[in-house]
Amino acid sequence: MSEPLRSAIDIYFRGERAEMIAFLVFGGALVVAAALLWISADRFARALSMTLGLIAVVAFSVAVPLLLRDGPHAERLRERLAQGEEAGVRADEGARMAVVNRNYATYRYLYAACLLAAAALMLFWRNPTTSGIAVGLMVFAATGLVVDHYSETRAAVYAEALRGERPGRLAE
């Protein structure tokens, strides 16, 4: 079995798991913040509350399926490596990661669109409700950009390892 490849698999999926657990905690914090804001009955706070609640739903809907899927997937990869299927693992996982890495550009467009929508709401339809929604959209975009920065970096390093290249460092 290829120890460098197994190590790359372990590091990648350990990082994914930690990120998804952090995302679940973040989603929980958003639910608490949304509940506290809702209680105020202020239009800005209620609009922000609803937006944060929707962001929490997105966080949960991303994190839970990945947590449920990634552990068994990583284990299957390790089993295939143990059976001497290194070339197959590299090919199959490399193809999957090529799709994953391509998707990051789409996510950046989504975050940019949210920021533009927030700016439009603040500039052209300024009232407490639209301001609350705008702040929520900015929270979503900022969170997504931060999370995806680390996720994309980790995915690129993993893809390099799958291609047999010397992987870069996650801190770069």
Backbone as a printed PyTorch tensor [residue, N CA C, xyz], in Angstrom:
tensor([[[  0.8500,  -1.1850,   0.0000],
         [  0.0000,   0.0000,   0.0000],
         [  0.8890,   1.2400,   0.0000]],

        [[  0.4320,   2.2390,  -0.7170],
         [  1.1650,   3.4910,  -0.8070],
         [  0.9320,   4.3150,   0.4590]],

        [[  1.9470,   4.3920,   1.2890],
         [  1.8060,   5.1510,   2.5410],
         [  1.5910,   6.6420,   2.3030]],

        [[  2.2930,   7.2830,   1.3470],
         [  2.0140,   8.7000,   1.1040],
         [  0.5590,   8.9480,   0.6720]],

        [[  0.0120,   8.0600,  -0.1490],
         [ -1.3760,   8.2400,  -0.5870],
         [ -2.3430,   8.0100,   0.5660]],

        [[ -2.0830,   6.9880,   1.3520],
         [ -2.9510,   6.7450,   2.5120],
         [ -2.9040,   7.9330,   3.4680]],

        [[ -1.7250,   8.4730,   3.6740],
         [ -1.5730,   9.6490,   4.5330],
         [ -2.3410,  10.8360,   3.9650]],

        [[ -2.2730,  11.0350,   2.6450],
         [ -3.0090,  12.1360,   2.0130],
         [ -4.5110,  11.9620,   2.1980]],

        [[ -4.9900,  10.7330,   2.0690],
         [ -6.4160,  10.4440,   2.2790],
         [ -6.8000,  10.7640,   3.7220]],

        [[ -5.9880,  10.3000,   4.6550],
         [ -6.2780,  10.5380,   6.0750],
         [ -6.3120,  12.0280,   6.3980]],

        [[ -5.3230,  12.7660,   5.9210],
         [ -5.2460,  14.2020,   6.2070],
         [ -6.4290,  14.9390,   5.5920]],

        [[ -6.7480,  14.6190,   4.3390],
         [ -7.8460,  15.3070,   3.6610],
         [ -9.1720,  15.0680,   4.3850]],

        [[ -9.4850,  13.8280,   4.6620],
         [-10.7850,  13.5320,   5.2610],
         [-10.8620,  13.9460,   6.7320]],

        [[ -9.7260,  13.9520,   7.4220],
         [ -9.7110,  14.4740,   8.7950],
         [-10.0130,  15.9700,   8.7740]],

        [[ -9.4320,  16.6870,   7.8240],
         [ -9.7060,  18.1160,   7.6840],
         [-11.1520,  18.3870,   7.3080]],

        [[-11.6960,  17.5890,   6.4060],
         [-13.1010,  17.7450,   6.0180],
         [-14.0220,  17.5230,   7.2210]],

        [[-13.7160,  16.5080,   8.0030],
         [-14.5500,  16.2100,   9.1770],
         [-14.4960,  17.3640,  10.1830]],

        [[-13.3030,  17.8610,  10.4490],
         [-13.1680,  18.9780,  11.3950],
         [-13.9340,  20.1990,  10.8860]],

        [[-13.8430,  20.4600,   9.5980],
         [-14.5450,  21.6090,   9.0220],
         [-16.0620,  21.4470,   9.1470]],

        [[-16.5640,  20.2430,   8.8930],
         [-18.0130,  20.0260,   8.9680],
         [-18.5160,  20.0900,  10.4120]],

        [[-17.7210,  19.6310,  11.3520],
         [-18.1140,  19.7540,  12.7650],
         [-18.1480,  21.2360,  13.1520]],

        [[-17.1510,  21.9880,  12.6990],
         [-17.1420,  23.4330,  12.9700],
         [-18.3460,  24.1040,  12.3110]],

        [[-18.7090,  23.6470,  11.1300],
         [-19.8580,  24.2000,  10.4270],
         [-21.1580,  23.9060,  11.1820]],

        [[-21.2420,  22.7270,  11.7780],
         [-22.4200,  22.4020,  12.5930],
         [-22.4890,  23.2990,  13.8270]],

        [[-21.3640,  23.5230,  14.4600],
         [-21.3300,  24.4200,  15.6230],
         [-21.7310,  25.8310,  15.1960]],

        [[-21.2160,  26.2740,  14.0690],
         [-21.5700,  27.5840,  13.5360],
         [-23.0720,  27.6570,  13.2600]],

        [[-23.6150,  26.6110,  12.6630],
         [-25.0530,  26.5690,  12.4130],
         [-25.8500,  26.6580,  13.7010]],

        [[-25.3810,  25.9660,  14.7330],
         [-26.0440,  26.0480,  16.0390],
         [-25.9850,  27.4570,  16.6080]],

        [[-24.8400,  28.1100,  16.4540],
         [-24.7060,  29.4940,  16.9340],
         [-25.6440,  30.4200,  16.1570]],

        [[-25.8020,  30.1630,  14.8730],
         [-26.7310,  30.9600,  14.0760],
         [-28.1690,  30.7790,  14.5440]],

        [[-28.5270,  29.5640,  14.9080],
         [-29.8880,  29.3050,  15.4070],
         [-30.1170,  30.0900,  16.6980]],

        [[-29.1400,  30.0670,  17.5880],
         [-29.2540,  30.8180,  18.8490],
         [-29.3680,  32.3170,  18.5580]],

        [[-28.4960,  32.8220,  17.6760],
         [-28.5400,  34.2440,  17.3330],
         [-29.8850,  34.6020,  16.6940]],

        [[-30.3730,  33.7380,  15.8130],
         [-31.6590,  33.9970,  15.1570],
         [-32.7880,  34.0460,  16.1770]],

        [[-32.7660,  33.1460,  17.1360],
         [-33.8130,  33.1270,  18.1690],
         [-33.7590,  34.3960,  19.0180]],

        [[-32.5640,  34.7940,  19.4040],
         [-32.4270,  36.0020,  20.2190],
         [-32.8570,  37.2530,  19.4480]],

        [[-32.5150,  37.3180,  18.1860],
         [-32.9180,  38.4570,  17.3700],
         [-34.4360,  38.4820,  17.1670]],

        [[-35.0230,  37.3150,  16.9980],
         [-36.4680,  37.2250,  16.7620],
         [-37.2550,  37.7960,  17.9350]],

        [[-36.7680,  37.5670,  19.1310],
         [-37.4590,  38.0080,  20.3410],
         [-37.6070,  39.5280,  20.3780]],

        [[-36.6760,  40.2470,  19.7620],
         [-36.7000,  41.7110,  19.8580],
         [-37.8950,  42.3350,  19.1370]],

        [[-38.4740,  41.6480,  18.1660],
         [-39.6320,  42.1310,  17.4080],
         [-39.3410,  43.3980,  16.6050]],

        [[-38.0920,  43.7540,  16.4590],
         [-37.6640,  44.8660,  15.6180],
         [-37.6090,  44.3520,  14.1750]],

        [[-37.9980,  45.1610,  13.1980],
         [-38.0320,  44.7040,  11.8080],
         [-36.6410,  44.3080,  11.2890]],

        [[-35.6300,  45.1030,  11.6190],
         [-34.2670,  44.7540,  11.2190],
         [-33.8670,  43.4160,  11.8320]],

        [[-34.0840,  43.2860,  13.1360],
         [-33.6860,  42.0660,  13.8470],
         [-34.4440,  40.8550,  13.3180]],

        [[-35.7280,  41.0070,  13.0440],
         [-36.5200,  39.8820,  12.5300],
         [-36.0570,  39.4640,  11.1450]],

        [[-35.7620,  40.4300,  10.2770],
         [-35.2740,  40.0930,   8.9360],
         [-33.9090,  39.4090,   9.0190]],

        [[-33.0420,  39.9300,   9.8680],
         [-31.7340,  39.3030,  10.0710],
         [-31.9150,  37.9140,  10.6650]],

        [[-32.8290,  37.7860,  11.6080],
         [-33.1060,  36.4920,  12.2310],
         [-33.5020,  35.4500,  11.1940]],

        [[-34.4160,  35.8240,  10.3120],
         [-34.8720,  34.8880,   9.2720],
         [-33.7200,  34.5060,   8.3450]],

        [[-32.9080,  35.4820,   7.9780],
         [-31.7840,  35.2200,   7.0810],
         [-30.7610,  34.3100,   7.7580]],

        [[-30.4500,  34.5810,   9.0200],
         [-29.5040,  33.7320,   9.7500],
         [-30.0630,  32.3200,   9.9140]],

        [[-31.3620,  32.2260,  10.1260],
         [-31.9900,  30.9020,  10.2160],
         [-31.8360,  30.1240,   8.9220]],

        [[-32.0110,  30.7960,   7.8000],
         [-31.8310,  30.1270,   6.5050],
         [-30.3680,  29.7200,   6.2900]],

        [[-29.4530,  30.5680,   6.7320],
         [-28.0280,  30.2180,   6.6200],
         [-27.7290,  28.9870,   7.4780]],

        [[-28.3550,  28.8930,   8.6510],
         [-28.1690,  27.7120,   9.5070],
         [-28.6690,  26.4600,   8.7970]],

        [[-29.8090,  26.5620,   8.1190],
         [-30.3330,  25.4140,   7.3680],
         [-29.3310,  24.9930,   6.2920]],

        [[-28.7520,  25.9670,   5.6010],
         [-27.7370,  25.6610,   4.5830],
         [-26.5310,  24.9790,   5.2360]],

        [[-26.0780,  25.5100,   6.3640],
         [-24.9190,  24.9210,   7.0530],
         [-25.1940,  23.4720,   7.4380]],

        [[-26.3570,  23.2240,   7.9960],
         [-26.7140,  21.8590,   8.3940],
         [-26.8590,  20.9490,   7.1760]],

        [[-27.4650,  21.4730,   6.1060],
         [-27.6980,  20.6360,   4.9290],
         [-26.4110,  20.3280,   4.1670]],

        [[-25.3800,  21.1110,   4.3800],
         [-24.0730,  20.8120,   3.7950],
         [-23.2910,  19.8730,   4.7110]],

        [[-23.2510,  20.1840,   5.9940],
         [-22.3900,  19.4560,   6.9260],
         [-22.8650,  18.0250,   7.1950]],

        [[-24.1310,  17.8470,   7.4380],
         [-24.6130,  16.5120,   7.8280],
         [-24.3820,  15.4710,   6.7310]],

        [[-24.8000,  15.7220,   5.4860],
         [-24.5370,  14.6990,   4.4650],
         [-23.0540,  14.4080,   4.2580]],

        [[-22.2140,  15.4550,   4.3250],
         [-20.7770,  15.2150,   4.1550],
         [-20.2160,  14.3970,   5.3110]],

        [[-20.6620,  14.6770,   6.5210],
         [-20.1930,  13.8830,   7.6630],
         [-20.6130,  12.4240,   7.5270]],

        [[-21.8140,  12.2010,   7.0580],
         [-22.3110,  10.8280,   6.9010],
         [-21.6340,  10.1050,   5.7430]],

        [[-21.2900,  10.8290,   4.6960],
         [-20.7070,  10.2140,   3.5110],
         [-19.2030,  10.0180,   3.5920]],

        [[-18.4840,  11.0100,   4.1230],
         [-17.0290,  11.0150,   4.0170],
         [-16.3390,   9.8800,   4.7750]],

        [[-16.8010,   9.5500,   5.9690],
         [-16.1580,   8.4790,   6.7350],
         [-16.1630,   7.1530,   5.9830]],

        [[-17.3360,   6.6830,   5.5590],
         [-17.3720,   5.4310,   4.7870],
         [-16.5960,   5.5140,   3.4670]],

        [[-16.6470,   6.6740,   2.8200],
         [-15.9190,   6.8350,   1.5560],
         [-14.4170,   6.7010,   1.7870]],

        [[-13.9030,   7.3600,   2.8030],
         [-12.4680,   7.2720,   3.1110],
         [-12.0860,   5.8380,   3.4570]],

        [[-12.9430,   5.1530,   4.1900],
         [-12.6560,   3.7600,   4.5610],
         [-12.5950,   2.8700,   3.3170]],

        [[-13.5120,   3.0830,   2.3730],
         [-13.4770,   2.3030,   1.1180],
         [-12.1870,   2.5730,   0.3470]],

        [[-11.7370,   3.8220,   0.3510],
         [-10.4710,   4.1450,  -0.3200],
         [ -9.3090,   3.4200,   0.3400]],

        [[ -9.2880,   3.4130,   1.6660],
         [ -8.2120,   2.7050,   2.3910],
         [ -8.2450,   1.2080,   2.0960]],

        [[ -9.4430,   0.6400,   2.0440],
         [ -9.5740,  -0.7920,   1.7320],
         [ -9.0540,  -1.0900,   0.3310]],

        [[ -9.3980,  -0.2400,  -0.6180],
         [ -8.9170,  -0.4380,  -1.9860],
         [ -7.3920,  -0.3340,  -2.0490]],

        [[ -6.8260,   0.5980,  -1.2900],
         [ -5.3660,   0.7060,  -1.2500],
         [ -4.7520,  -0.5670,  -0.6730]],

        [[ -5.3590,  -1.0830,   0.3870],
         [ -4.8540,  -2.2980,   1.0290],
         [ -4.9160,  -3.4950,   0.0730]],

        [[ -5.8600,  -3.4580,  -0.8590],
         [ -5.9960,  -4.5380,  -1.8430],
         [ -5.1250,  -4.3140,  -3.0780]],

        [[ -4.3120,  -3.2650,  -3.0480],
         [ -3.3900,  -3.0050,  -4.1440],
         [ -3.9920,  -2.2360,  -5.3080]],

        [[ -5.0860,  -1.5440,  -5.0940],
         [ -5.7540,  -0.8020,  -6.1740],
         [ -5.3430,   0.6730,  -6.1940]],

        [[ -4.0810,   0.9310,  -5.9860],
         [ -3.6280,   2.3240,  -5.9180],
         [ -3.9560,   3.1060,  -7.1830]],

        [[ -3.7200,   2.5270,  -8.3420],
         [ -3.9890,   3.2380,  -9.5970],
         [ -5.4790,   3.5530,  -9.7360]],

        [[ -6.3220,   2.6210,  -9.3650],
         [ -7.7640,   2.8440,  -9.4240],
         [ -8.2180,   3.9210,  -8.4620]],

        [[ -7.6470,   3.9140,  -7.2570],
         [ -7.9840,   4.9440,  -6.2750],
         [ -7.5640,   6.3080,  -6.8000]],

        [[ -6.3570,   6.3840,  -7.3250],
         [ -5.8840,   7.6630,  -7.8560],
         [ -6.7850,   8.1590,  -8.9910]],

        [[ -7.1720,   7.2610,  -9.8760],
         [ -8.0000,   7.6550, -11.0240],
         [ -9.4030,   8.0610, -10.5760]],

        [[-10.0500,   7.2220,  -9.7860],
         [-11.4320,   7.5000,  -9.3740],
         [-11.5260,   8.7280,  -8.4810]],

        [[-10.6530,   8.7840,  -7.4950],
         [-10.6880,   9.9060,  -6.5570],
         [-10.1910,  11.1790,  -7.2360]],

        [[ -9.2440,  11.0340,  -8.1520],
         [ -8.7750,  12.1950,  -8.9090],
         [ -9.8870,  12.7980,  -9.7540]],

        [[-10.7080,  11.9470, -10.3710],
         [-11.8360,  12.4470, -11.1670],
         [-12.8640,  13.1290, -10.2720]],

        [[-13.1300,  12.5540,  -9.1060],
         [-14.0880,  13.1720,  -8.1740],
         [-13.5670,  14.5270,  -7.7000]],

        [[-12.2950,  14.5940,  -7.3730],
         [-11.7260,  15.8420,  -6.8690],
         [-11.6310,  16.9060,  -7.9570]],

        [[-11.5010,  16.5040,  -9.2260],
         [-11.4960,  17.4910, -10.3090],
         [-12.8430,  18.2240, -10.3400]],

        [[-13.9250,  17.4930, -10.1220],
         [-15.2570,  18.1100, -10.0750],
         [-15.3720,  19.0090,  -8.8430]],

        [[-14.9290,  18.5020,  -7.7090],
         [-14.9720,  19.2830,  -6.4640],
         [-14.2140,  20.5940,  -6.6570]],

        [[-13.0230,  20.5240,  -7.2120],
         [-12.1970,  21.7260,  -7.3790],
         [-12.7990,  22.7000,  -8.3890]],

        [[-13.4510,  22.1900,  -9.4280],
         [-14.1160,  23.0690, -10.4000],
         [-15.2690,  23.8330,  -9.7560]],

        [[-15.9350,  23.2320,  -8.7880],
         [-17.1090,  23.8520,  -8.1720],
         [-16.7810,  25.0910,  -7.3430]],

        [[-15.5520,  25.2440,  -6.9060],
         [-15.2170,  26.3830,  -6.0540],
         [-15.4160,  27.7210,  -6.7710]],

        [[-15.1660,  27.7740,  -8.0740],
         [-15.3990,  29.0140,  -8.8220],
         [-16.8850,  29.3750,  -8.7880]],

        [[-17.7540,  28.3840,  -8.9250],
         [-19.1960,  28.6310,  -8.8650],
         [-19.5880,  29.1760,  -7.5030]],

        [[-19.0140,  28.6170,  -6.4480],
         [-19.3210,  29.0970,  -5.0970],
         [-18.9000,  30.5560,  -4.9340]],

        [[-17.7330,  30.9160,  -5.4900],
         [-17.2900,  32.3110,  -5.3910],
         [-18.2560,  33.2530,  -6.1110]],

        [[-18.7730,  32.8120,  -7.2520],
         [-19.7830,  33.6230,  -7.9580],
         [-21.0290,  33.7860,  -7.0960]],

        [[-21.4330,  32.7250,  -6.4190],
         [-22.6020,  32.7940,  -5.5300],
         [-22.3640,  33.8110,  -4.4130]],

        [[-21.1980,  33.7520,  -3.7960],
         [-20.8920,  34.6880,  -2.7060],
         [-20.8290,  36.1220,  -3.2230]],

        [[-20.2420,  36.3050,  -4.3970],
         [-20.1840,  37.6490,  -4.9850],
         [-21.5940,  38.1610,  -5.2880]],

        [[-22.4560,  37.2820,  -5.7880],
         [-23.8420,  37.6810,  -6.0710],
         [-24.5600,  38.0810,  -4.7810]],

        [[-24.3010,  37.3680,  -3.7010],
         [-24.9060,  37.7270,  -2.4080],
         [-24.4200,  39.0960,  -1.9400]],

        [[-23.1350,  39.3600,  -2.1180],
         [-22.6050,  40.6730,  -1.7340],
         [-23.1970,  41.7820,  -2.5920]],

        [[-23.3450,  41.5160,  -3.8830],
         [-23.9600,  42.5170,  -4.7620],
         [-25.4250,  42.7540,  -4.3960]],

        [[-26.1280,  41.6730,  -4.0920],
         [-27.5320,  41.8080,  -3.6720],
         [-27.6200,  42.6030,  -2.3730]],

        [[-26.7030,  42.3250,  -1.4470],
         [-26.6920,  43.0700,  -0.1800],
         [-26.4390,  44.5560,  -0.4350]],

        [[-25.4990,  44.8470,  -1.3040],
         [-25.2110,  46.2530,  -1.6250],
         [-26.4200,  46.9200,  -2.2730]],

        [[-27.0780,  46.2220,  -3.1800],
         [-28.2690,  46.7860,  -3.8320],
         [-29.3770,  47.0460,  -2.8130]],

        [[-29.5770,  46.1130,  -1.9050],
         [-30.6040,  46.3090,  -0.8750],
         [-30.2910,  47.5260,  -0.0150]],

        [[-29.0240,  47.6840,   0.3390],
         [-28.6470,  48.8040,   1.1980],
         [-28.6960,  50.1350,   0.4600]],

        [[-28.4260,  50.1210,  -0.8360],
         [-28.3710,  51.3730,  -1.5910],
         [-29.7280,  51.7990,  -2.1550]],

        [[-30.5290,  50.8550,  -2.5980],
         [-31.7310,  51.2060,  -3.3440],
         [-33.0520,  50.9300,  -2.6190]],

        [[-33.0610,  50.0280,  -1.6730],
         [-34.2990,  49.6920,  -0.9610],
         [-34.0730,  49.7490,   0.5400]],

        [[-33.4420,  50.7560,   0.9820],
         [-33.0240,  50.8440,   2.3810],
         [-34.2130,  51.0550,   3.3080]],

        [[-34.4620,  50.0430,   4.0960],
         [-35.4200,  50.1050,   5.1990],
         [-34.9820,  49.0320,   6.1900]],

        [[-35.5530,  48.9660,   7.3690],
         [-35.0760,  47.9990,   8.3600],
         [-35.1040,  46.5420,   7.8750]],

        [[-36.1270,  46.1670,   7.1390],
         [-36.2220,  44.7790,   6.6780],
         [-35.1390,  44.4530,   5.6610]],

        [[-34.9940,  45.3000,   4.6430],
         [-33.9830,  45.0180,   3.6230],
         [-32.5670,  45.1400,   4.1970]],

        [[-32.3800,  46.0120,   5.1730],
         [-31.0630,  46.1160,   5.8180],
         [-30.7270,  44.8450,   6.5870]],

        [[-31.7050,  44.2800,   7.2640],
         [-31.4880,  43.0160,   7.9820],
         [-31.1460,  41.8800,   7.0310]],

        [[-31.8670,  41.8260,   5.9180],
         [-31.5770,  40.7990,   4.9100],
         [-30.1770,  41.0110,   4.3420]],

        [[-29.8120,  42.2750,   4.0700],
         [-28.4890,  42.5830,   3.5190],
         [-27.3750,  42.1210,   4.4620]],

        [[-27.5350,  42.3860,   5.7380],
         [-26.5120,  41.9500,   6.7010],
         [-26.4120,  40.4180,   6.7030]],

        [[-27.5410,  39.7520,   6.6530],
         [-27.5290,  38.2840,   6.5990],
         [-26.8250,  37.7630,   5.3540]],

        [[-27.0740,  38.3950,   4.2220],
         [-26.3940,  37.9860,   2.9880],
         [-24.8810,  38.1900,   3.0990]],

        [[-24.4780,  39.2670,   3.7670],
         [-23.0410,  39.5040,   3.9590],
         [-22.4310,  38.4460,   4.8820]],

        [[-23.1630,  38.0510,   5.9180],
         [-22.6880,  36.9840,   6.8080],
         [-22.4980,  35.6910,   6.0090]],

        [[-23.4920,  35.3730,   5.1710],
         [-23.4090,  34.1620,   4.3540],
         [-22.1930,  34.2130,   3.4340]],

        [[-22.0280,  35.3190,   2.7260],
         [-20.9210,  35.4400,   1.7790],
         [-19.5680,  35.3850,   2.4940]],

        [[-19.4420,  36.1170,   3.5930],
         [-18.1650,  36.1280,   4.3200],
         [-17.8330,  34.7440,   4.8650]],

        [[-18.8220,  34.0920,   5.4270],
         [-18.5970,  32.7430,   5.9700],
         [-18.1950,  31.7860,   4.8560]],

        [[-18.9220,  31.8380,   3.7490],
         [-18.6080,  30.9550,   2.6350],
         [-17.2170,  31.1780,   2.0880]],

        [[-16.8190,  32.4370,   1.9560],
         [-15.4830,  32.7290,   1.4450],
         [-14.3960,  32.2100,   2.3770]],

        [[-14.5970,  32.3460,   3.6720],
         [-13.6020,  31.8590,   4.6330],
         [-13.5340,  30.3360,   4.6170]],

        [[-14.6820,  29.6920,   4.7430],
         [-14.7150,  28.2290,   4.7770],
         [-14.1440,  27.6530,   3.4830]],

        [[-14.5810,  28.1970,   2.3490],
         [-14.1170,  27.6510,   1.0810],
         [-12.6490,  27.9390,   0.8020]],

        [[-12.1040,  28.9940,   1.3850],
         [-10.6620,  29.2310,   1.2340],
         [ -9.8970,  28.0140,   1.7490]],

        [[-10.2130,  27.5740,   2.9450],
         [ -9.5120,  26.4340,   3.5350],
         [ -9.8960,  25.1260,   2.8590]],

        [[-11.1590,  24.9860,   2.5180],
         [-11.6120,  23.7690,   1.8590],
         [-10.9610,  23.6200,   0.4820]],

        [[-10.9080,  24.7040,  -0.2700],
         [-10.3140,  24.6600,  -1.6040],
         [ -8.8200,  24.3770,  -1.5300]],

        [[ -8.1640,  24.9720,  -0.5720],
         [ -6.7310,  24.7220,  -0.4030],
         [ -6.4780,  23.2570,  -0.0650]],

        [[ -7.2690,  22.7200,   0.8580],
         [ -7.1300,  21.3140,   1.2490],
         [ -7.4150,  20.3980,   0.0500]],

        [[ -8.4330,  20.7310,  -0.7370],
         [ -8.7840,  19.9190,  -1.9020],
         [ -7.6770,  19.9550,  -2.9580]],

        [[ -7.0560,  21.1060,  -3.1540],
         [ -5.9770,  21.2200,  -4.1380],
         [ -4.7610,  20.3860,  -3.7260]],

        [[ -4.4260,  20.4330,  -2.4480],
         [ -3.2980,  19.6490,  -1.9410],
         [ -3.5880,  18.1580,  -2.1020]],

        [[ -4.7990,  17.7600,  -1.7840],
         [ -5.2060,  16.3560,  -1.9160],
         [ -5.1670,  15.9290,  -3.3870]],

        [[ -5.6570,  16.7640,  -4.2830],
         [ -5.6400,  16.4370,  -5.7090],
         [ -4.2080,  16.2690,  -6.2150]],

        [[ -3.2970,  17.1170,  -5.7360],
         [ -1.8860,  16.9690,  -6.1070],
         [ -1.3500,  15.6160,  -5.6530]],

        [[ -1.6920,  15.2210,  -4.4440],
         [ -1.2360,  13.9270,  -3.9200],
         [ -1.8150,  12.7830,  -4.7410]],

        [[ -3.0600,  12.9240,  -5.1570],
         [ -3.6840,  11.8810,  -5.9750],
         [ -2.9920,  11.7500,  -7.3360]],

        [[ -2.5070,  12.8610,  -7.8660],
         [ -1.7890,  12.8300,  -9.1400],
         [ -0.3460,  12.3470,  -8.9710]],

        [[  0.0680,  12.1420,  -7.7300],
         [  1.4290,  11.6820,  -7.4720],
         [  2.4340,  12.8020,  -7.4080]],

        [[  1.9310,  14.0420,  -7.3970],
         [  2.8250,  15.1800,  -7.2850],
         [  3.1330,  15.4060,  -5.8200]],

        [[  4.1800,  16.1380,  -5.5940],
         [  4.4910,  16.4820,  -4.2100],
         [  3.5030,  17.5580,  -3.7740]],

        [[  2.6450,  17.2220,  -2.8170],
         [  1.6130,  18.1950,  -2.4340],
         [  2.1960,  19.4310,  -1.7840]],

        [[  1.5140,  20.5550,  -2.0660],
         [  1.8670,  21.8030,  -1.4070],
         [  1.4480,  21.7610,   0.0480]],

        [[  1.7110,  22.8270,   0.7350],
         [  1.3540,  22.8980,   2.1560],
         [  0.0240,  23.5830,   2.3130]],

        [[ -0.7490,  23.1430,   3.2960],
         [ -2.0540,  23.7310,   3.5560],
         [ -1.9540,  25.1760,   4.0250]],

        [[ -0.8530,  25.5450,   4.6420],
         [ -0.7230,  26.8860,   5.2040],
         [ -0.4380,  27.9430,   4.1390]],

        [[ -0.0970,  27.5310,   2.9400],
         [  0.2650,  28.5070,   1.8890],
         [ -0.9470,  29.2270,   1.3630]]])
